């Protein structure tokens, strides 16, 4: 099972193309002839120079405290590309000690493939450094496969509060109220898109599904998704079909237009800042950059998705992201050093160096202070109504199908029933062709567990 799944990753790696480039220099050999030791971090690109500076300083501090140790930080690509790069390194016989990617990639792809070490016991002494519940997002089958190393996120609708106040509009609590707001905005402001969406990015469509399915399932979407992924039910059911239909209703009733199908993140924020759209949907990570681009031109407000029907209520999605994990092709002879680095990077000084620049609204490490922004506390209040991203549960193939099907439903090319069936077909293909198992850890042999278990002290 493990070899078959890793073979799939290796095949994907052949498509990855260019060799990795990085900062920090050096190769990933694990040490030189003089006996120096090396640690290698494979990371997705960081969006802020201040983040990179913080990581480099944290690494320098570790090297200064551990004579003869070199830490190589290699950054390239997006979160989703890390499995390919890691598999490529395996194929080339390169040692990779750590990976930095999203928690979803860690849970749904890297851990099931055997690409990560079980760090349950290694992190136990430092568990109290993390905000309660955040390590749960990285725990699968009772084992810890990574740590959150960013911020906890939730989702919401951002809106132009200044415009709403001018038009006498209140934050909508129901779908009918949302439609009313959209109608008034379009009529009084001459705006085509009352709500604009970054629909050119597939991942945001699956977040829409999570919002809708959370409501249509009666806040049981996680349990029902796990039941489906375990082969006990079908994705084609009244609740999933209704979720697709509710998303389509936002278009049918004029809240959104087809412009959202081709709009990316940059264009969405630009239209919002130019007041050519009054609302958009996103995560807490959208807030700081949106404040920057709006630059005080108007006041920004936030609200949870309104109720989509009688007896339904909002259930946002989020998680403790970004993620950091130990690769199973690490240099296990250096395990004491690997454990020491995990200790170092999660202490107060290091966490503030690396995570402070993110300006987290909801930090994952207790010693990192939350940012003080106008809507921050309101976003924190959304957390009780937030569940973990559903795409952290299932393989990327399902996520891609789901996103594309939602786009088809909103465009009117695919029925909600056909969309649900397409997702079910993808699941059945994974089971049939890739031997997919949601509870993959129950099928592992002793040898497979040995490959991901740290060496005994």
Protein Blocks (a to p, Z undefined) as FASTA:
>chain_A
ZZmmmmmmmmmmmmnopadddehiaadeopafkopacddddddddfbfklmmmmmmmmmm
mmmmmghiacddddedjfklmmmmmmmmmmnopacfbdcddfklmmmmmmmnopaccfkl
mmmmmmmmpcghklmmmggghiafbdcddbdddddddddfklmmmnopacdfbfklmmmm
mmmmmmmnopablbacdfkbmklmmmmmmmmmmmmnooplmmmmmmmmnopacfbdfklm
mmmmmmmmmmmnomacfklmmccfklmmmmmmnopafbdcddfklmmmmmmmnnomaccd
ddddddfbehiacdddddddddddddfkbcfklmmmmmmmmmmmmmmklmmmmmmmnopa
bdfbfklccdddfklmmmmmmmmmpccdfklmpcfklmmmmmmmmmmmmnopacfklmmm
mmmmmmmmmmmmnopafklmlmpcfklmmmmgccdZZ
